[in-house]
Structure formats: C-alpha cells, structure tokens
Amino acid sequence: MLRSFERASSRTVIFGAAIMSAVGMTLTGCGGSDGGAGGDTDTAPAATDGAESSVKLHTVPEGESIDLAYVTNGIDPFWTIAAAGVKAAANDLDVNAEVLMPPKGVVDQKRMMENALARGIDGMAISPIDAANQVAFINQAAKVTNVITQDSDAPDANRLCFIGMDNYKAGREAGKLIKEVIPDGGKVMIFVGRLEQLNAQQRRQGVIDELIDAPMQDGNNLNVSPPSTPIKGDKYEIISTLTDNFDYAKAKSNAEDAMSANPDLACMVGLFAYNIPNCLQAVEGAGKLNQIKMVSFDEADDTLAAIAAGTVHGTVSQQPFEYGYQSIRILKGLAQGDASVLPEGGTLEVPVVLVRKANVEEFTAKLAELKALGA
C-alpha cells in the first residue's frame, strides 16, 4: 500500500499562511533563504507539454536552511494527510516546510503564494485551482524559485514536474467500482467541489468514459462531456455533475436535490474527499442508506467507516501522504542543485489504492500509522 520511510533528525513544520502583504507585488528578486535569488546551477528541462524549454534551478548556499512551501487547493481532510507527509519529510530531510491551505479559492491561493515568494521561499509545490488561468502566475513564480505541481497539474506552465496519480485513469477505476455495485446499470450522479481544476475534469471524464465503455483518452488532451447534459450508455446514465465550491452545506444539499429530482437514482459518486461524507448525511436523512449506492475518492474517516459498515461500496485512494512526502524530497534536492531528483518524463505517478470492505481495516490501520508520522 503506502511506503514507509527511514526517520532522520527532527525539524518543525509550520502550518497556515502568513499575513497578506501586497497582492499586486512584483515577483522579482525573491528566492533563496536570504531573500535574494540564491545561486543558479544545473539546467533542468521544464516539464511542459508545449515547446521545449529549460529553466535554471534556484539553489540555496551551502549551510543555509532550506525553506519550502506546500500549497493545497483548499481545506479538507485529504490535505491533512498530505500535510502529515510534508511534516514527516521535513523531519527526515532537515528542512523547513510550510503548509498553506487557502480557504476561499483561487484568490486566496494566489495571495498565499505571493506571500511565500516575498519571504524568499526556496521551493514550492502547488495544487493549482484553475490551471488554465494560472499559467502566467506559475511561470512568474518559476522565474524566482523551484516550482512543482502536485495533486492537480498545470501541464502548460513551467513547473519542473508533477507528483500525483493519473486522474483520468483513477476516474475509470471509480467507474469500475460503480459497475461492481450496480452491475445492472442505472442512474448515476457525480458530485465535485469545482470543475476548474484539471484533476476534477480528468476524474469526471474517466468515470463517464468507463460507464459508457468509451475508448481510453489522453488525460491531458480530453474530449470533455458537458457537465449538465445527461449522458447515456447502454446500461448507465450519468444525469449531471453538481459542484459545491468546497461548501459542505452545499455538498449535502446537492445530494438532497439529486434524490428529490431523481427518485430512481441508483448511485452517487464523489470526486473530492468530502463529497461522499456529505452525501451520506443526506442519504441517511432520506432513509435511503443501502438503497442508493455510493463510490468515493480519497480516505476521509467517515468514508472508511461507511465502507466497513457496507453503506459505501469503495473509494479510490490517491495516497496523499506520498504527495506531501515526495514533494518535499524533490524540492530539497532541487534547492541543493540536484536535477536528478526530477522524475523521468516530468511526472512522478503515485499509484492508486482501491479500498473496499475486504481491505478497509488494513488500509485504515496503515493510514493511522502514516498520520502519526506527521504528528
């Protein structure tokens, strides 16, 4: 399942964000632990899907501390597990690592990144909220520090690599779980926080393509189905995709509305960690537990408990601890001028784990061990 790592010396990880300085700051002269640009060393290929280019690594003078930032796309139990991986790596590798969790979307994320850059951060791992519209900003940041993406990619930006699962393939795995739990077919509703994120688009399309038995697609060059138009296959009908913008109350009300509008709804699938826990509340309130089947992503405590109880069929785990740990490992190497830490092809693919009732107890125990590493 999830790998374990050798332990090394301990350092403190700071959680949260600094006070906003100037949202419109100029991103020049930042980077390096002393607020300067630091040294430049080996030239590494920029992991973009466009024209070939290269960027110089931003390095930290020998003997100075390495200060890194891990930027999420919101606040969620998923990110708490990733933060444990960040802290474990910071302890093992003797670096300072700050976890920034924007509560209010892309504006908050940009502000937090600007503040980190203004403090002279030596590397940054981000999960872009709106990749298509954040390319210019990510490219600005990449001029002054080492930038990688994790969880959700921005393949057109000058990030040095991406760490995460293949979200399209993971969506197809979720589709297979749906086929297991409603083998005779039926109506399916998809729930997700936001569709601006590339990973959400990829997961959603993977679910749809699996259910309608469509050919495999390239996850970075998707033909995307419209979110509000019903999609019918031979056995399954995807009614719609409902978004909630990380609003848990909205996530629950979306599930209630879906049941009210579709009395014959067969299955709910949640693409973000909190979606199915909120769907569970709505389904239980409607007295339809076990009647409406559920498939999830990630490893929220309520989801794992529901899998053990049999009220959720299964979940696709991304192994978020790995996202945090591997991000810090790679960023430290880059700050030391070591381009060899970059994965071949620009992507470090973290394999998914499918959790069903048969393996949920073992998975939950292992997850508790990993969370303890970040305590």
C-alpha positions as CSV (number, residue, x, y, z in Angstrom):
1,M,0.0,0.0,0.0
2,L,1.8,3.1,1.2
3,R,5.6,3.2,1.6
4,S,7.3,3.8,4.9
5,F,10.5,5.9,5.2
6,E,13.6,5.9,7.3
7,R,13.4,8.5,10.0
8,A,16.1,11.2,10.4
9,S,16.5,14.4,12.5
10,S,13.5,16.5,13.6
11,R,12.5,19.9,12.5
12,T,9.3,21.9,13.0
13,V,6.7,22.3,10.3
14,I,4.7,25.5,10.3
15,F,1.0,25.2,9.3
16,G,-1.1,28.0,8.0
17,A,-0.4,31.2,6.0
18,A,1.3,34.5,6.6
19,I,-0.5,37.8,6.7
20,M,-1.2,39.2,3.3
21,S,1.4,41.8,2.2
22,A,0.6,43.1,-1.3
23,V,-1.5,41.1,-3.7
24,G,-0.1,43.0,-6.6
25,M,3.6,42.5,-5.7
26,T,6.2,42.2,-8.4
27,L,7.7,38.7,-8.4
28,T,11.4,39.6,-8.9
29,G,14.3,39.4,-6.5
30,C,12.7,36.6,-4.5
31,G,14.0,33.1,-3.7
32,G,16.9,31.9,-1.6
33,S,16.8,31.8,2.1
34,D,18.3,35.3,2.5
35,G,15.6,36.9,0.3
36,G,17.9,37.1,-2.7
37,A,17.7,34.8,-5.7
38,G,20.3,32.4,-4.4
39,G,22.6,30.6,-6.8
40,D,21.7,29.1,-10.1
41,T,23.0,25.7,-11.0
42,D,22.2,22.7,-13.3
43,T,19.8,23.5,-16.1
44,A,16.8,21.2,-15.9
45,P,14.2,20.7,-18.6
46,A,10.9,22.4,-17.9
47,A,8.2,19.8,-17.8
48,T,5.8,21.4,-20.2
49,D,3.6,20.0,-23.0
50,G,4.4,22.9,-25.3
51,A,7.7,23.9,-26.9
52,E,10.9,22.6,-25.4
53,S,12.4,25.0,-22.8
54,S,14.7,24.8,-19.9
55,V,15.0,26.6,-16.6
56,K,17.8,27.0,-14.1
57,L,17.4,25.6,-10.7
58,H,17.3,28.1,-7.8
59,T,19.7,26.9,-5.2
60,V,20.5,27.7,-1.6
61,P,24.0,28.4,-0.4
62,E,25.6,25.5,1.4
63,G,25.0,25.6,5.1
64,E,21.9,27.8,5.0
65,S,18.4,26.4,5.8
66,I,16.0,25.3,3.1
67,D,12.6,26.8,3.4
68,L,9.8,25.2,1.3
69,A,6.0,25.8,0.8
70,Y,3.4,23.1,0.1
71,V,0.2,24.8,-1.3
72,T,-3.1,23.0,-1.3
73,N,-6.3,23.9,-3.3
74,G,-8.5,24.1,-0.2
75,I,-9.1,22.8,3.3
76,D,-10.1,19.2,3.5
77,P,-9.2,16.0,5.5
78,F,-7.3,14.9,2.3
79,W,-4.9,17.7,2.8
80,T,-4.4,16.9,6.5
81,I,-3.0,13.5,5.4
82,A,-0.8,15.2,2.8
83,A,0.4,17.6,5.5
84,A,1.5,14.7,7.6
85,G,3.6,13.6,4.7
86,V,5.1,17.1,4.4
87,K,6.0,17.1,8.1
88,A,7.4,13.6,8.0
89,A,9.7,14.6,5.1
90,A,10.7,17.8,6.7
91,N,11.7,15.9,9.8
92,D,13.6,13.2,7.9
93,L,15.3,15.6,5.5
94,D,16.0,18.5,7.9
95,V,14.2,21.3,6.0
96,N,11.6,23.8,7.0
97,A,8.2,23.2,5.3
98,E,5.1,25.3,5.5
99,V,1.7,24.0,4.5
100,L,-0.6,26.6,3.1
101,M,-4.3,25.8,2.8
102,P,-6.4,28.5,1.0
103,P,-9.9,28.6,2.4
104,K,-11.5,30.7,-0.3
105,G,-10.4,29.5,-3.7
106,V,-8.0,30.9,-6.3
107,V,-7.7,34.4,-4.9
108,D,-6.6,33.1,-1.5
109,Q,-4.2,30.6,-3.1
110,K,-2.6,33.4,-5.2
111,R,-2.2,35.6,-2.2
112,M,-0.6,32.8,-0.1
113,M,1.8,32.0,-2.9
114,E,2.7,35.7,-3.3
115,N,3.5,36.0,0.4
116,A,5.6,32.8,0.3
117,L,7.6,34.2,-2.6
118,A,8.0,37.5,-0.9
119,R,9.6,35.7,2.1
120,G,12.1,34.2,-0.2
121,I,10.8,30.6,-0.3
122,D,13.3,28.1,-1.8
123,G,10.8,25.9,-3.5
124,M,7.0,25.5,-3.8
125,A,4.7,22.5,-4.5
126,I,1.2,23.7,-5.6
127,S,-2.1,22.1,-6.5
128,P,-3.5,24.7,-9.0
129,I,-7.1,25.5,-8.5
130,D,-7.6,26.9,-12.1
131,A,-4.6,25.6,-14.1
132,A,-5.7,27.2,-17.4
133,N,-5.8,30.7,-15.9
134,Q,-2.8,30.3,-13.6
135,V,-0.2,29.6,-16.1
136,A,1.2,33.1,-16.3
137,F,1.4,33.4,-12.5
138,I,3.1,30.0,-12.1
139,N,5.6,31.0,-14.8
140,Q,6.3,34.1,-12.9
141,A,6.9,32.1,-9.7
142,A,9.1,29.7,-11.6
143,K,11.5,32.5,-12.5
144,V,12.4,33.1,-8.9
145,T,12.0,29.7,-7.2
146,N,11.7,26.0,-7.9
147,V,8.0,25.2,-8.7
148,I,6.5,21.8,-9.0
149,T,2.8,20.8,-9.1
150,Q,1.1,18.0,-7.0
151,D,-2.4,16.5,-6.9
152,S,-3.6,18.6,-9.8
153,D,-1.3,19.6,-12.7
154,A,-0.7,22.7,-14.8
155,P,0.9,21.0,-17.8
156,D,1.2,24.2,-19.9
157,A,3.2,26.0,-17.1
158,N,6.9,26.0,-16.4
159,R,6.7,23.7,-13.4
160,L,9.6,21.3,-13.1
161,C,7.5,18.2,-12.5
162,F,4.1,16.9,-11.4
163,I,3.5,14.5,-8.5
164,G,0.2,12.6,-8.3
165,M,-2.0,9.9,-9.7
166,D,-3.2,9.7,-13.3
167,N,-6.6,11.3,-12.5
168,Y,-8.2,10.1,-15.7
169,K,-7.2,6.5,-15.1
170,A,-8.3,6.9,-11.5
171,G,-11.7,8.1,-12.7
172,R,-12.0,5.0,-14.8
173,E,-11.2,2.9,-11.7
174,A,-14.0,4.7,-9.8
175,G,-16.2,3.8,-12.8
176,K,-15.3,0.1,-12.3
177,L,-16.3,0.4,-8.7
178,I,-19.7,1.7,-9.8
179,K,-20.1,-1.2,-12.2
180,E,-19.4,-3.6,-9.4
181,V,-22.0,-2.1,-7.1
182,I,-24.8,-1.6,-9.7
183,P,-24.0,-4.2,-12.3
184,D,-27.4,-4.0,-13.9
185,G,-26.9,-0.3,-14.6
186,G,-29.0,2.8,-13.5
187,K,-28.8,6.5,-13.0
188,V,-25.6,8.0,-11.6
189,M,-25.0,11.5,-10.2
190,I,-21.5,13.0,-9.9
191,F,-20.6,15.4,-7.1
192,V,-17.4,17.5,-7.0
193,G,-16.1,20.7,-5.5
194,R,-15.2,22.6,-8.6
195,L,-14.6,21.7,-12.3
196,E,-12.0,24.4,-13.0
197,Q,-9.4,22.0,-11.6
198,L,-7.8,19.8,-14.2
199,N,-7.8,16.8,-11.8
200,A,-11.6,17.2,-11.4
201,Q,-12.1,17.3,-15.1
202,Q,-9.9,14.2,-15.6
203,R,-11.6,12.2,-12.9
204,R,-15.1,13.0,-14.0
205,Q,-14.3,12.1,-17.6
206,G,-12.7,8.9,-16.5
207,V,-15.9,7.9,-14.7
208,I,-18.1,8.8,-17.6
209,D,-15.9,7.0,-20.2
210,E,-15.8,3.9,-18.1
211,L,-19.5,3.8,-17.6
212,I,-20.3,4.3,-21.3
213,D,-17.5,2.0,-22.4
214,A,-15.7,4.7,-24.3
215,P,-12.1,4.3,-25.5
216,M,-9.3,5.4,-23.3
217,Q,-8.3,9.1,-23.7
218,D,-5.1,11.0,-23.0
219,G,-5.8,12.7,-19.7
220,N,-4.1,15.9,-20.8
221,N,-6.0,16.2,-24.1
222,L,-9.5,15.3,-23.1
223,N,-12.7,15.5,-25.0
224,V,-14.9,16.7,-22.1
225,S,-18.6,15.9,-21.8
226,P,-20.8,18.8,-20.9
227,P,-21.5,18.8,-17.1
228,S,-25.2,19.5,-17.1
229,T,-26.2,17.3,-20.1
230,P,-27.4,13.7,-19.3
231,I,-25.0,11.1,-20.8
232,K,-26.5,7.7,-21.7
233,G,-24.7,4.5,-22.3
234,D,-26.1,1.0,-22.8
235,K,-26.7,0.4,-19.1
236,Y,-25.7,3.6,-17.2
237,E,-27.0,7.2,-17.4
238,I,-24.9,10.0,-15.9
239,I,-27.6,12.5,-15.0
240,S,-25.4,15.5,-14.2
241,T,-22.4,16.8,-12.3
242,L,-23.1,19.1,-9.3
243,T,-20.5,21.4,-7.9
244,D,-20.3,23.0,-4.4
245,N,-17.1,25.0,-4.3
246,F,-15.9,23.3,-1.1
247,D,-19.1,24.4,0.7
248,Y,-20.0,21.4,2.8
249,A,-23.6,22.5,3.4
250,K,-24.0,22.9,-0.4
251,A,-22.5,19.5,-0.9
252,K,-25.2,18.0,1.3
253,S,-28.0,20.0,-0.3
254,N,-26.8,18.9,-3.7
255,A,-27.3,15.3,-2.7
256,E,-30.7,16.1,-1.3
257,D,-31.7,17.9,-4.5
258,A,-30.4,15.0,-6.6
259,M,-32.6,12.5,-4.7
260,S,-35.6,14.7,-4.8
261,A,-35.3,15.2,-8.6
262,N,-34.5,11.6,-9.3
263,P,-36.4,9.1,-7.1
264,D,-34.8,6.2,-9.0
265,L,-31.2,7.4,-8.5
266,A,-29.0,4.3,-8.3
267,C,-25.6,5.6,-7.4
268,M,-23.7,8.7,-6.2
269,V,-20.0,9.2,-6.9
270,G,-18.0,11.9,-5.1
271,L,-14.8,13.1,-6.8
272,F,-13.4,15.0,-3.7
273,A,-12.8,13.6,-0.3
274,Y,-15.7,15.4,1.5
275,N,-18.3,14.8,-1.2
276,I,-19.4,11.3,-0.1
277,P,-19.4,12.0,3.7
278,N,-21.9,14.8,2.9
279,C,-23.9,12.6,0.6
280,L,-24.1,10.0,3.3
281,Q,-25.7,12.5,5.6
282,A,-28.3,13.4,3.0
283,V,-29.0,9.8,2.1
284,E,-29.3,8.7,5.7
285,G,-31.7,11.6,6.3
286,A,-33.8,10.5,3.4
287,G,-33.9,6.9,4.8
288,K,-32.1,5.6,1.7
289,L,-28.9,4.1,3.1
290,N,-28.0,0.9,1.1
291,Q,-30.7,1.8,-1.5
292,I,-28.6,4.4,-3.1
293,K,-25.1,3.0,-3.7
294,M,-22.0,5.2,-3.2
295,V,-18.5,5.4,-4.6
296,S,-15.9,7.8,-3.4
297,F,-12.4,9.2,-3.8
298,D,-9.8,9.6,-1.1
299,E,-9.9,8.4,2.5
300,A,-12.0,10.5,4.7
301,D,-12.7,8.9,8.1
302,D,-16.4,8.8,7.5
303,T,-16.0,7.2,4.1
304,L,-13.7,4.5,5.5
305,A,-16.2,3.8,8.4
306,A,-19.0,3.6,5.9
307,I,-17.1,1.2,3.7
308,A,-16.6,-1.0,6.8
309,A,-20.3,-0.7,7.6
310,G,-21.3,-1.6,4.0
311,T,-23.0,1.7,3.2
312,V,-20.3,2.9,0.8
313,H,-19.0,0.4,-1.7
314,G,-15.5,1.6,-2.1
315,T,-13.1,4.5,-2.6
316,V,-10.1,5.4,-4.8
317,S,-7.2,6.4,-2.6
318,Q,-4.6,8.8,-4.0
319,Q,-2.1,8.1,-1.2
320,P,-1.9,11.9,-0.2
321,F,0.8,11.2,2.3
322,E,3.1,10.4,-0.7
323,Y,2.1,13.7,-2.3
324,G,3.4,15.6,0.7
325,Y,6.5,13.5,1.3
326,Q,7.7,13.3,-2.3
327,S,7.1,17.0,-2.9
328,I,9.4,17.9,-0.1
329,R,12.0,15.3,-1.1
330,I,12.2,16.6,-4.7
331,L,12.1,20.3,-3.7
332,K,15.0,19.8,-1.3
333,G,17.1,18.1,-4.0
334,L,16.4,21.0,-6.4
335,A,17.3,23.6,-3.8
336,Q,20.6,21.8,-3.5
337,G,21.1,21.8,-7.3
338,D,20.4,18.1,-7.8
339,A,18.3,17.8,-11.0
340,S,18.5,14.0,-10.8
341,V,15.6,14.1,-8.3
342,L,13.2,15.0,-11.1
343,P,11.2,12.1,-12.4
344,E,11.8,10.9,-15.9
345,G,9.2,12.4,-18.2
346,G,8.3,15.1,-15.8
347,T,5.7,13.0,-13.8
348,L,6.1,11.0,-10.6
349,E,2.9,8.9,-10.8
350,V,1.7,7.7,-7.4
351,P,-0.4,4.6,-7.8
352,V,-3.9,4.5,-6.5
353,V,-5.3,2.0,-3.9
354,L,-8.8,0.7,-4.3
355,V,-10.4,0.3,-0.9
356,R,-13.3,-2.0,-0.4
357,K,-14.8,-3.8,2.6
358,A,-12.3,-6.6,2.2
359,N,-9.2,-4.4,2.8
360,V,-10.6,-1.3,4.6
361,E,-9.5,-2.5,8.0
362,E,-5.9,-3.0,6.9
363,F,-5.9,0.3,5.0
364,T,-7.3,2.3,7.9
365,A,-4.6,0.9,10.3
366,K,-1.8,1.8,7.8
367,L,-3.3,5.2,7.3
368,A,-3.2,5.8,11.1
369,E,0.5,4.9,11.2
370,L,1.2,7.4,8.5
371,K,-0.8,10.2,10.2
372,A,1.3,9.5,13.3
373,L,4.5,10.2,11.4
374,G,3.2,13.8,10.9
375,A,2.0,14.3,14.4
